[in-house]
Amino acid sequence: MERFPSIKARDLEGREVTIPEGLPPTPRVVILAFKRRHMELIETWEPVLEALESRCRRLSVWEVPALSRVYLPMRGFIDGGMRSGITDPQARQHTLTAYTDLSSLARQLGLPTLDTIYVLLLAPDGAIVWRGEGAADAGQTAAIGQAVEDLACG
């Protein structure tokens, strides 16, 4: 089974974390985004994922803006801008910025493009048990709901 690769990140409160090892060892959703405009796509998933978290208390959701390493010198400015737009401390702790080799990440995850977001459901061991992409729609909503039910609530 495909596994999520190990990447270093930092939450918007400044805590260093390695994904997926540094996340709670429970089922979790990782939303990978690559561009600022991807926020619109993430917002289509928020009601779906909030409902799943309410129903399945073991589930956690993590937003991962993945940026090229070339932006690492501007991390303070970029992360600070994101932090100022997110006032909820829990949302800040669940937003993990990763400055990484995007080509390598895309290759390891088999991502055909970085022009959209990817929603990945990870088992406690980091195995990817479900994946979706782009805006939430009825088909993907039903599929992730069933996958979460099987993994986190069953």
N, C-alpha and C positions, 0 to 999 in steps of 0.2 A: 504494500500500500504506500502511496506517495506521502512523504512527510514534509512538513513546513521546514524550510532551511533555517538554520540558526543565524539571526541578525541582531546586531546591537542597536539599541534605541534609547530614548530618554523621554520620560513623560513630561507634561507641561508644568509639573511642579519641580522638575530637575532631577528626579530619581532615574538612575541608569538601570536598564533592564535588558536582558537578552530574550528575544522572542524565538521559540515558544517556551524555552526552559524556565525563564524567569516569571512566567505568568502562573496563576494558580493552577494546580494539576487537576483541573476539572474541564468539562467541555467548554469550549469558548469559540466565539466568532471573531475572526480578524477581517476587518474591512481595509483592503489595500487601496490607497488613492495616490495618484501621481501628479496631479495638477490642481491648482486652486479651484478651477471651475468644476472639479469633481464633487465639490460640496453639494451641489444640486442633486447629484445622483445618490450620495450618501443619505440625504434628507428623505429620499423615497423609501429607504430601508428602515429609518428610525422607528416609525410606529410599529412595524412588523417585529423588529428586534426587541423593542421595549415590551411588547405583549408576550413574546417568548420568554424574556427574562422574568417577567412577573409570574408566568405559569411554571417555569422551570428554574427554581432558585439556584441550582448549581451552575447554570449557564452564566458566562460573562461575555461582554462585548467590548472589543478593542478597535479603535480607529487608528490606522497606521499610515500617516502621510509618509510616503517613501520618496526621498529626494536624492538627486545625484550627489556624490561626494564633493563635486566642485563647489557646492553651496555650503559646505561645512564651515568655512571661515565666517559665514553670515548667519550661523545657527542662532546666535543670541538675538539678532534682529528678527529672523523668520519665526523662531519659536515664541519670541516676545509678542509679535503681532498676533499669532494664534492664541496665546495665553490671554491677551487683552480682549479677544473676541469671545472667550469662553469663561463665564463667571462661576459656573458650578465646579467646586473642587473635585467632585467625583468624575465629572467629564474630563477635567484636566488630567487626572490620574489615569484615565482610560484612553487618552490620546497620546500615542507614542510616535515621536518623530524618528525616522531612520534615515541617516545620510549614508548611502550605500552604493555599491556598484549595481545600477539598475539593469544593465544587460545580463549580468550574472543572475540576479534575482529572477528576472523574466525567464531565463533559460531553465533555472532550477525548478520553477513552478509551471513551466510550459505555458506561459502567458503569450498569446499571439500579438498583443499590442499593449501599450501603456496609455492608450487614449480613452480608457474607461476604468471603472473600479472593479474590484473582484471581492466577493464575499465568500470567505472560506470558513467552514465549520471544522474545528480541530478536536480530535479526541484528546483525552488527558495525556496520551503519550506523544502528541504532536502530529499524529497521522491526519491527513486531510480526508474527511469522510463525506464532505459535500462541498460543491463550489457553484457559485453563481456569478453573474457579471452584469454590469450596467444597472439601469433602473429596476427597481422591484416591480414585478408584474405578478399576475395571478398564478401562473405556473411556478415561478420561482418561490413565491410566498408559500404555496402549498408544499412544495418539495422541501424547503428548509424547515418548515413546520414539522413535517413527518420525520425528517432526519434528526431534528432536535428531540422530538418525542422519543424516538428510538434510542438515542444516545444519552440524553440528559434527564429525561423524565421517566423512562421505562424502568 
